[in-house]
C-alpha cells in the first residue's frame, strides 16, 4: 500500500491530546512518528484512567497514539538534548506543546534547531499562542471552551452553560496543526524553506465558532443558548417521541413541506407563519409546541421510517455504543482492531478520510513507554548496545 507521507519523519515532543492527535493523523497517512516521552512516566495520558487494558495501557492514551514509535528520552539531560538535535537533523517536522518558551530554555527552540536543519518545520501548540497577554498561561480544553465562548451557547436555554462532551478544542487544534504542517511541507517542496508554525487552542476555538461568531459580528447581538435547537433554522432540534428522542433537521422550505406531509398537517406549509424559514424562526414559539405534541404520538422507529422515506433529514439520538455499532459505521470501517507487541488486541476508531490511491491506515498499535528506544537509536543514530546501556544507566534514556 502506498502512503502519502511515507517519506516524512516527525519528531513528536507533544503529549496529552492536541499534539498527539495531530501526529496520529500524520502517522495514519504514512509519516514515521518518533514519539519522545519522559523516561519513567511518559505521556500524561498513559495515567488517565480507568479504563485500562489488561496490559496497563489507558484507553485515553490509545485514542491518539497509534502508528508511532516511543523513545523514552530525558530532555533535561544535556546528552538527551544532543540526541534530539541529531534526530532533528535527519527529520522533517518537530511538534511540541509545552508552554511558550520551554523549548527555548532547553536550547531546543526553533531558532536553535533551524541552524542544524534549515528545512525543519517546527510546530508549537500552546494554549494562547506565542504572543499576547495570555502567552504564559497553560492551556486546557475545558478552560478554553469556557473562555472561547462555546459554553455560553451550549446547554439548556435556562440552565447553566455546558461544555462539549469531548475535548473538542484539543481535537480541532490538532487538525489545524496537521493542516498547517501539510501546507508547510508543500511550501518546502517548492522552496526548500522550513518554517515555524504557531497554533493556539484559543485561536482554534474562535476559528470554529463559524456562523455563531459571524452572526454576532454582523448583528452586534450576543448569541444565546437554544438547547438542542438552532438559532437560525426551524424546525432543527430534538423531539421527544413515544419511546425516546429523535433529531429533526429540516434545512429548507421544500423539506418542511415534505415533513408536513409526513405528520399529516400539509396546511402548515402554507401557513404564512411557517411557510418560509425566516417566518418559522420568528414564530418558533407557536410551531415547536405543536410539533412536540405530534411527535409524542409515535415511536422513534416509526418516525424515522416515515421521515427517511420522505427524504426529510433526521436521525436517532444514539449513545456511543449504538453509534459505533451503527451499520453505516461498520460499512465505513470506522471501528478497527490492531494487535500490539504483547499480543493484545487494541480497538481503534478508524481513520476518517477514504482515499483511492494513498489511503490512511492503522499499521501499528499505540506503543508501550520506551518500546522502541533502542531500536530508534540503533537505526537512526548508529548507537551500539554498549552505548545504549550506558545512556540508560546515566538516566538519559528509559
C-alpha positions in Angstrom: 0.0 0.0 0.0 1.2 3.5 -0.9 1.1 6.1 1.8 1.1 9.8 1.0 3.6 10.8 3.8 5.8 7.7 3.8 8.9 9.9 3.2 8.3 12.2 6.1 9.8 11.8 9.6 8.1 13.6 12.5 9.8 14.2 15.9 6.8 14.3 18.2 7.6 16.0 21.5 4.0 16.6 22.3 1.7 15.0 24.9 -1.9 14.9 26.1 -4.2 15.3 23.1 -3.8 18.2 20.6 -0.3 17.3 19.5 -0.7 13.6 19.6 -3.9 13.8 17.7 -2.1 15.8 15.0 0.8 13.3 14.8 -1.6 10.4 14.7 -3.3 11.9 11.7 0.1 12.3 10.0 1.0 8.8 11.0 -2.2 7.4 9.5 -1.0 8.9 6.2 2.3 7.1 6.5 4.7 9.5 8.2 7.2 8.0 10.6 6.3 9.3 14.0 9.0 9.2 16.7 7.2 9.9 20.0 9.6 11.4 22.6 8.5 10.6 26.1 9.8 11.3 29.6 11.5 8.2 31.0 9.6 6.5 33.8 6.4 8.4 33.2 5.8 9.1 29.6 2.8 10.9 28.1 0.5 12.1 30.9 -2.5 10.3 29.3 -0.8 6.9 30.0 -2.1 7.5 33.6 -5.6 8.9 32.8 -8.0 6.1 33.7 -9.7 3.8 34.2 -10.3 2.1 31.9 -7.0 0.4 31.2 -6.3 -2.6 29.1 -5.1 -5.9 30.6 -1.5 -4.9 29.8 -1.9 -1.5 31.5 -2.5 0.8 28.6 -5.0 3.6 29.2 -7.9 4.0 26.8 -7.2 7.7 26.7 -3.6 7.1 25.5 -4.8 4.5 23.0 -7.1 7.1 21.3 -4.4 9.2 19.8 -1.1 7.3 19.6 -1.2 4.6 17.0 1.3 4.4 14.2 4.1 5.8 16.4 7.3 4.5 18.0 8.1 5.5 21.6 11.6 6.8 22.5 12.0 7.5 26.2 14.4 10.4 26.3 15.3 12.8 29.1 15.3 16.3 27.5 16.6 17.9 30.7 19.8 16.0 30.3 22.4 17.6 28.0 23.0 14.2 26.3 19.3 13.8 25.8 19.2 17.2 24.2 22.0 16.3 21.9 20.2 13.1 20.8 17.1 15.1 20.0 19.2 17.5 17.9 20.6 14.5 16.0 17.2 13.2 15.3 16.0 16.7 14.2 19.0 16.8 11.8 17.5 13.8 10.0 13.9 14.8 10.4 11.3 16.9 8.6 8.9 18.1 11.3 9.1 18.7 15.0 5.9 19.2 17.0 5.7 20.2 20.7 3.1 21.6 23.0 5.0 22.8 26.1 4.2 26.2 27.5 5.7 29.0 25.4 9.4 29.4 25.9 10.0 26.0 27.4 11.9 24.5 24.4 13.9 27.7 24.1 15.1 27.3 27.7 16.3 23.8 26.9 18.2 25.1 23.9 15.7 23.3 21.6 13.7 26.2 20.2 13.1 26.8 16.5 15.9 29.3 16.1 18.4 26.8 17.5 17.1 23.8 15.6 16.8 25.5 12.3 20.6 26.1 12.3 21.2 22.3 12.1 18.2 21.7 9.7 17.1 24.8 7.7 14.3 22.8 6.1 12.8 21.9 9.5 9.1 22.6 10.0 8.6 23.3 13.7 5.0 23.4 15.0 4.4 24.7 18.5 1.0 24.2 20.0 0.1 26.3 23.1 -3.0 27.4 24.9 -2.9 31.0 23.8 -0.1 31.3 21.2 3.4 32.8 21.2 2.3 36.4 21.9 -0.4 38.3 23.6 -1.2 38.9 27.3 -2.0 35.2 28.0 1.1 33.8 26.3 2.4 32.3 29.5 -0.8 30.7 30.7 -1.3 26.9 30.4 -4.0 25.8 28.0 -6.6 23.2 28.9 -9.5 22.2 26.8 -12.3 23.0 29.2 -10.8 26.3 30.2 -10.6 27.3 26.6 -14.2 26.1 25.9 -15.3 28.5 28.7 -13.2 31.4 27.7 -13.7 31.0 24.0 -17.5 31.2 24.2 -18.8 27.8 23.2 -20.1 27.1 26.7 -22.2 30.2 26.5 -24.2 28.7 23.6 -24.2 25.1 24.8 -26.7 23.6 27.2 -30.4 24.2 28.2 -31.9 27.6 27.4 -32.5 28.4 31.1 -29.7 26.2 32.6 -26.1 26.5 33.3 -23.5 26.7 30.4 -22.3 23.2 29.2 -19.0 22.1 27.8 -18.9 19.8 24.8 -18.7 16.1 25.8 -15.3 15.5 24.1 -12.2 17.7 24.2 -13.2 19.4 21.0 -10.7 22.3 21.3 -7.8 19.9 21.5 -9.1 17.8 18.6 -9.7 20.7 16.3 -6.3 22.3 17.3 -4.6 19.0 16.3 -6.4 19.1 13.0 -5.4 22.7 12.4 -1.8 21.9 13.2 -1.9 18.9 10.8 -3.3 21.1 8.0 -0.6 23.8 8.7 2.2 21.2 8.7 1.0 19.8 5.3 0.9 23.3 3.9 4.4 24.0 5.2 5.7 20.7 3.7 4.2 21.8 0.3 5.9 25.2 0.6 9.2 23.5 1.5 8.9 21.2 -1.5 8.8 24.3 -3.7 11.3 26.5 -1.9 13.4 24.3 0.3 12.5 26.5 3.3 11.2 25.3 6.6 9.2 27.5 8.9 7.8 28.0 12.4 4.1 27.2 13.0 2.3 28.8 15.9 -1.1 27.1 16.7 -3.1 28.1 19.7 -6.0 26.3 21.4 -7.8 29.7 21.9 -7.4 30.7 18.2 -8.7 27.3 17.1 -11.7 27.6 19.3 -12.6 31.1 17.9 -12.0 29.8 14.4 -14.7 27.1 14.6 -17.4 29.4 16.1 -18.2 29.9 12.4 -21.8 31.2 11.8 -22.3 32.0 15.5 -19.4 34.4 15.6 -20.3 35.8 12.2 -23.9 36.4 13.4 -22.6 38.5 16.3 -20.1 40.4 14.1 -22.9 41.2 11.7 -25.7 42.0 14.1 -24.0 43.0 17.3 -26.4 40.8 19.2 -24.7 38.3 21.6 -25.8 34.8 20.7 -27.8 32.9 23.3 -28.4 29.2 24.1 -31.1 27.3 22.3 -30.6 23.9 23.9 -30.8 21.3 21.1 -32.5 23.8 18.8 -30.9 26.0 16.2 -30.7 29.8 16.3 -31.5 30.4 12.6 -33.1 27.2 11.3 -36.6 25.8 12.4 -37.5 23.0 13.0 -34.0 21.8 13.7 -33.8 20.2 17.1 -34.6 17.1 19.1 -38.2 16.0 19.8 -39.4 13.5 22.4 -41.2 10.6 20.8 -43.4 7.9 22.3 -40.4 5.9 23.4 -37.3 8.2 23.2 -35.9 11.1 21.2 -35.4 12.0 17.5 -33.3 14.7 15.9 -35.1 16.6 13.1 -33.0 18.7 10.8 -35.3 20.5 8.3 -32.9 22.6 6.3 -35.1 24.3 3.7 -38.7 25.1 2.8 -39.1 22.1 0.4 -38.1 19.7 3.2 -40.5 21.4 5.5 -43.3 20.8 3.0 -42.4 17.1 2.8 -42.2 17.0 6.6 -45.7 18.4 6.9 -47.0 15.7 4.6 -45.4 13.0 6.9 -47.0 14.5 10.0 -50.3 14.8 8.1 -50.5 18.5 8.5 -49.9 19.8 5.0 -51.6 23.1 5.7 -48.7 24.1 7.9 -46.5 24.5 4.9 -49.0 27.1 3.5 -49.4 29.0 6.8 -47.7 32.4 6.4 -46.3 32.0 9.9 -44.4 28.8 8.8 -44.1 28.8 5.0 -40.5 30.1 5.0 -37.6 29.5 7.3 -37.3 33.2 8.4 -41.0 33.0 9.3 -40.6 29.8 11.2 -37.7 31.2 13.1 -39.8 34.2 14.1 -42.7 32.1 15.1 -40.9 29.1 16.7 -42.8 29.5 19.9 -46.0 28.7 18.1 -44.7 25.9 15.9 -42.5 23.9 18.2 -45.1 23.0 20.9 -47.5 21.9 18.1 -44.8 19.6 16.6 -43.8 18.3 20.1 -47.4 17.1 20.7 -47.4 15.3 17.3 -44.0 13.6 17.8 -45.2 12.0 21.1 -47.8 10.1 19.2 -45.5 7.6 17.5 -42.2 5.8 18.4 -38.8 6.9 17.2 -38.5 3.9 14.8 -41.9 4.7 13.3 -41.0 8.4 12.8 -37.6 7.5 11.3 -39.1 5.1 8.8 -41.6 7.7 7.6 -39.2 10.7 7.5 -36.4 8.8 5.8 -38.8 7.6 3.1 -39.9 11.2 2.5 -36.2 12.4 2.4 -36.6 14.6 5.5 -33.3 14.8 7.3 -33.5 13.1 10.7 -31.6 10.7 12.9 -31.9 8.7 16.1 -30.2 10.1 19.2 -27.7 7.3 19.7 -25.5 6.6 22.6 -21.8 5.8 21.9 -22.2 2.0 21.7 -25.1 2.4 19.3 -23.1 4.9 17.2 -20.1 2.7 16.9 -22.3 -0.4 16.1 -24.3 1.5 13.5 -24.4 -0.3 10.2 -23.0 2.8 8.5 -20.1 2.9 10.9 -19.4 -0.7 10.1 -19.7 -0.3 6.4 -17.2 2.6 6.6 -14.7 0.5 8.6 -14.8 3.1 11.4 -14.1 0.5 14.1 -10.9 -1.5 13.7 -8.5 -3.6 15.7 -4.8 -3.8 15.8 -2.5 -6.2 17.7 0.2 -4.7 19.9 3.7 -6.0 20.6 2.4 -8.1 23.6 -0.2 -9.8 21.5 -3.1 -7.8 22.9 -5.9 -6.7 20.6 -6.4 -2.9 20.7 -9.7 -1.5 19.4 -9.4 1.8 17.5 -11.7 4.3 15.8 -10.6 4.1 12.2 -9.2 6.9 10.0 -11.8 9.3 8.7 -10.6 10.0 5.1 -11.0 7.4 2.4 -8.5 7.9 -0.5 -8.3 6.0 -3.7 -4.5 6.0 -4.1 -3.0 6.7 -0.7 -5.5 5.6 1.9 -4.6 6.2 5.6 -4.3 3.0 7.6 -3.7 1.7 11.1 -0.4 -0.2 10.9 0.9 -0.4 14.4 -0.7 -0.2 17.9 0.0 2.6 20.3 3.4 1.9 21.8 4.4 1.0 25.3 6.6 3.6 27.0 10.1 3.4 25.6 9.2 0.4 23.5 11.4 1.5 20.6 14.1 3.4 22.3 17.0 1.1 21.5 15.6 0.4 18.0 15.4 4.0 17.1 18.9 4.8 18.5 20.4 1.9 16.5 18.6 2.7 13.3 18.8 6.5 13.3 22.0 7.3 15.1 24.0 4.1 14.8 24.4 3.6 18.6 25.6 0.1 19.7 24.3 -1.9 22.6 27.1 -0.7 25.0 26.4 2.9 24.4 22.6 2.4 24.8 23.2 0.6 28.1 25.5 3.4 29.2 22.9 6.1 28.3 20.2 4.1 30.2 22.4 3.8 33.3 23.0 7.6 33.2 19.3 8.4 33.0 19.5 9.8 29.5 17.0 7.2 28.1 14.5 4.9 29.6 
